[in-house]
Amino acid sequence: MTNEYGGDPENVVVVGGGIIGLASAYYLEQRGADVTVLEKSSIGAGNTGRANGGIRAQFTSPVSSALSKESIEVWESFDEQFGVDIKYRRPGYLFLARTESTAEQFRENVAKQNEQDIPSRFVTPQEAKELCPGLYHEEFVGGTYCPIDGIADPHLALQGFSDAARESGAEIRTKTKVVDVLQNGSGEVTGVETEAETIPADFVVNAAGAWAKQVGKMVDIDLPVDPKRRKLMVVDPEEPVSEDVPFTVDSDHGFHFRPERKGAAVAGGHFSDADPEEDPDDFSTSTSIDWAAEVIERGAEVASYFGPETRVNQGWAGLYAVTPDHHPILEETIPGFINAVGFSGHGFMQSPATGQIVAEIVTNGSPSLVDVSSLTADRFANGGHLREGTVID
């Protein structure tokens, strides 16, 4: 087999069986690479399996908006292309401002997004209530709304990429832990070592999510990617939440919720100043009664859906793989070693574009879908932190 450029196919090992790794595997195979995905546990057992499912283009950072915009083009046609109904729907995202300073920042955000042909708009409190009928609109001074933002099922999307990668020729191995990344005397990657064997490779893709830092250390790279615990819960509200209610974010108080099926809602928020780095192999995946009560209390300050009769159905905790500026590291950091890590909660929504970019780096030498030149690992040492003002915890 030869790749589309006429040469021998690149042998690529992808470390991590979440949606970033499997999207990368699919698009690499589409470009003629021979791909092996190595996952230490089971497919989607890390971040993807606990994701909220949000997909949005509303970012303050142009590169984040671009990654999401390109990804949305894939999500829109995912069921036709991959044969999997991912329950994709687009009620939009509604960001709410309680203060004039936040509202002014929102207006600036919308202007930047519109420059990228993202159809977000500033909304008045009354317009926000029309979008979210249970909203206590008098508590807010304005908001932003984007109709192309939406929600999908991460488990079904992962299944789609996994099946398509296999059908395209990728080998996906679970229960296979990478213990080292091998290099030659010039520092170029030559393969990986698992607990059982050596696997040669021209490229190794670090798509290990919360374990990204551990994989980086195997090639002596200190990646500033810290696993941070985040919690969500499914509730039966006092009033059913219609599926056309937007994913709603109280930006000044940190609470957020989105509609789930049959009137339920998924709600959450990170309200503590403490935010320690977690051990991805040993952290609590459960929530607490105190946190659940605070979520409901804050929700009761936002909309009439929430109150003392709200019933918690289930809760869980997962890990964001967080960089200091909440942007990913997406580059070939050393010869043959590609980082696609640190998405800070945005990995699911941006996985289609990311997979294509990884494939472009391997087969073209550089990406063309989106200009990701700002997403290098050395930006932190060089003082080039990016700014993102719409992080949802």
N, C-alpha and C positions, 0 to 999 in steps of 0.2 A: 504494500500500500504506500502511496505517496501523498503528500499533502497538496493543497490547492496551488502551491507555488512550485511544485514539481520536484521537491527534494524529499529526502526520507522523512517520515513522520517524527515529530518530537515526542519523546517519552516524558510524560508528565505525571508526577505523583501529587495528588491533592490531599493535604492533611486536614481532615475535618469533614464530617458527613452531615453538616447542617445545610441550610438552603444556599448560602454563599458557595460552599464547596461543590454542591451538586449542580447549581446553575453554571458554575465555572466548568465543571466536567462536561456538561451537555454542550456548551458553546465551543469548548476545545475540541470535542469530538466532531462537531459540525465543521470545524476548520481543518480536520485531518490529523489531529494529534492522537496518540495512543495514551489513554488516561487510566490511572489506577487511583481510586479514592480509598483512603485508609481512615477508618473511624474507630476510635478506641472503645466505644460503647455500641449504641445502636443508632440508626439513622434518625436525626432530629432530636437526639436525647439531650442536647445542650440548649442553646438559646432559642432555637426555632420552635421547639416543642412547647415553649412557655410564652410565646410572643402574643401580643394583643391583636395583631392583624391589621393595624392601620397602614394606609397608603396615602401619602400626601405630597403635594408639590409646594405647600406653603412653608418655605424656609427663608431665613434672612440671608443666608449664604448662597451666592449664585451657583457654586459647584454642587451644593446639596440639592438645590432646586433642579439643576440639570440632570443629576443622577436619577432623581425621582421622576422627572418628566419623561426621560427615555424609558424608565422602567414601566411607567403607566401605559405606554404604548404596547408593551408586552402583556400586562395584566388585562388590558381591554380585550385582547383576542386569545387569552390563554386557553379557554376551553376548546376553541377551534383548533389551535395549534398543537396542544398537548393532549386533547381528549379527556380533560378532567375539569369538571365544574367546581371551581374554587369558591363558589358562593360570593362572587365579587359583586358588590353593590356600591353605589356612589351617593351617599347622603351628604357628602361634603364634610369639611372640618370647620368648626366655628370656634375661633379664639376670642375670648372675652376680656375686656379691660375695665378695671374698677377705677383707675386713676387717669387723669388727663395725660400724664407723662407716658403711660403705657399706650394710650390711644394714639398719641403723636408718633410713637415708635411704630405702631401698627400702620399708620398712614405711609410712613417711609418704607415699610416692608412691602406694602401693596405696590407702591411705585416701582420698586426694584423687580418684583415678581412680574408685573405687567410688561416690563421691558423684555422679559424672557417669554412673552406670550403665555404667561400663566394667568388664567382669568379670575384671580382673586379680587375681592372688592371690600372696601370699608363699609360697615353696616351700622346703622343707628341702633340704639337699644330696642326700639319698636320693631325694626326689621329683624333683629336677632330673635325676638319673641315669635315672629311669624315663622321663622325657621325652626325654632325650638319652643313649641307652645307652652311647655311647663315652666319656662324661664322666668325668674323674678327679674324682669328687665330693668326695674327701677334701681337695682343694685349696681348697674353697669353704665359706663359712659359711651360705650361703643364696642366694636369688634371687627373681625375680619372673617370672610367666608370665601371658600373656593369650591365650586361645584364639581370639579374633577377629582377631588380628594375622596377617599372611600375606605372600604374594609374588605378583607378577604380572609379565607381560612388558611392559616399557615400550614397546617397538617396536609391539607389537600394539595396546596401548591408544592410542598416538598415532595409529595407522592408524584406529581406531574413531572417535576425535574428529575427525580430519581428514576422513574420508569423510562423517560426519554433518554437519559444518559446511558442507561443499560442497553436500550434498543439501538442506540447509536454506536455501541461498542465499548463503553466504559466498563471497567471491572470495579465493583464496589465491594470492599471487604469491611465487615464489621468485626468487633471484638479484636481489633488489630491495632496495637499501640505502637506509635513511632517513638523510638527511644533516642535516635540521633539522626541528624542530617549530615551527610558525608560531603567532603570537599577535597579537591586536589590541592597540590602545592601552590597553585596560583589563586586559591580561594574560590574557584568555581564549583558549583554544586555538581555532584556526581551521582547522588542517590540518597536513599534513606536506609536506616537500620530499624527493623522491628524487633520484637522480642524473639522472633523465630527465624528471620532471614534478612538478607541484604537485597534491596530492590534498586537496580540502576535507574537513573533518571537524568534527563537533560535539564528539567525544571522541577522545582518543588514549590507548590503553592501553599502558603500558610493561610488556611481558612479555618483556623481552630477556635475562633470566637473567644470565649473566656479563658481558653488555654493558650492564646496567641503568644503571650509573653514567654511561656515555657518553651514553645517551639522556636521562638526567636533566639533564645539563649543557646540553642543547639548550633547556631552559626555565629555566636558571640555578638548578637545584636540585642541591646537592651531596649525593648519596645515599651513605650509609655502607655500601655494598655492595661487598665486595672479592672478586674471584675467587681461590679457594684450590684448589690442586691436590690431588686425592685419587686413590688407586690401588686397583684390584681385580685379581684373577686367578682363572681357573678352573683347578682342580687335580683330578687323579685321586688320591684319598687312598690310603693303605695299606689301609684298610678302607673299603668303600663306605658312603656316607652315605645312609641311607634318606630318601625324600622326606617322611616324616612327622616327621623331626627338626626342631625349631624353628630359626628364625633365632637363633643363639646369640651372645651378646656377653659377653666377659670385661671387665666395666666398669672394673676396677682396672688392667688391663694393656693395654687398647685393642684387642685382637685380636677379630675377629668372623668368623663364617662362616655360610653357609646352604646347604641342599641344592640341588643342581642336578639335572638329569635323569641317569638311568642311573648313579647312585652317585657322581657328581662333586659338587664343592662350589665355591661362590664364596667366596673368603676375602680379607681385607684388614685394614687398620689404618693409622693415621698415628702414627708412633712418635717423630718428631723434634720438638724444641722449636721449631725453625725452621719458620716457616709464612708465607713471603713472599707478597705479592700478585702474581698472575700477569697477563701480558698475554693476554687471551682470543684474540687474533689470532696469538699466537706463543708457544706453550708446548709442551712435550714431551708427547705422548699415549702414550708408552711407559713401561714400568716398568724397574727395574734388577734385576740378579741379586742384589745385596746386600739390597734390600728384599724380594724374593721369599724369600730364605733366612731373613730375620728373621720373616716371616709364618709360614713353616713351623715355625721354632723355637718361636715363641710358641704356635702351634697345638698343638705336641707337649706343651706344658705344660697344655693344656686338655682334650684328648680323644685317645683312642687312634687316631682316624682319621688323624692326622698324624704324620709321622716322616720319616726320611731317604729312604725309598722313595717318598715323595709326588712325583708328576710334575706339572710345570706345563704346562698346555695352551696357555694364552694369558693375556696381561695387558694392561691398558690404564689410561690416566689420563684423568680428566675434571676439571671444575671445579665446586666448590660456589660458589654466590653467597652469601657469608657476611656477615651483619650482626653488630655487636658483641654482641648478646644471642641470636643464633641464632634469631630470629623474623623473619618477613617484614614488609615494609612493604606494607600493603594499604589503600588509601584513595584518594580524590580529593584530591590534594595541592594543586593549584591548579585554578581552574575549567576543566573539560574535560580535565584530565590525571590519569589514574588510574595509580597504581603498584601492580603485583602482582609484587613482586620480593623478593629476599633470603631465599629459603626455606631456605638453609643445609643443603641435602641432603634436604629434605622436600617439594620441589615436586611430584615425581611422585605421591607418596601423597596429597597434599592438593589435587591439581588439580581434582577434580570440585567440591568445595565452593568453591574459589577462583573457578572459572569462574562458578558461580551467583552468588557475591557481587559479582563485577565486573558481571554483568548487572543485578543489583539496584541497584547504585550508578547505573548509566546510566539505567535505566528508572524507578526509584523515588526516586532521590536519596539513598538510604541503604540499607544491607543489613539484612536481618532473619533470614537463615538462621543466622548466628553473630554474636555481639557481637564485632566486631573493632575497637572503639574504642580499644583499647590498642595497636594496630598502626600508629600514625601515625608519620610520619617525624620529627616534632619531639620524640618521646620521648627521643631521645638527647641533644639539647641541653637538655632539661628534667630530665635525671637520672632518667627513668622507665624505665630498663632492666628488661626482664623476665628471668625466670630459667628456664633449661631445663637439667635435670641429666642428661638421657639422650641427649646428642649422640653420634652414631656417626660416627667419622671413618674 
